[in-house]
Amino acid sequence: MNEELIKRLFELLSEHTTSDPKQEYSPKEVAKIVDRDVGTVRDWCRMKRIKCRKAGRRVLIPHDEVERLKATHCELGPPDPSKVPPSLRSKYPASQSVA
């Protein structure tokens, strides 16, 4: 019985550990992939210009969002002034974001 259970566990593990791409990336990894500064990627997360989630203190960006950035060559357009946090307003003033 134990041998059957162990065998089944190995089968399940081998099915689960495929060569799928990484599911989530850190801002540093995304910056390297899309050839941008890590601070820019963090700003995009803070301004909600890209999808990301917090896991404790870590910020994680899903694989599909990284693919979207690569496909659009990071063309996100001007930031929405209402979504720019106060800490970034000097970096992205509202006058620049009006098109």
Secondary structure, 3 states (H helix, E strand, C coil): CHHHHHHHHHHHHHHHCCCCCCCEECHHHHHHHHCCCHHHHHHHHHCCCCCCEEECCEEEEEHHHHHHHHHHCCCCCCCCHHHCCHHHCCCCCHHHHCC
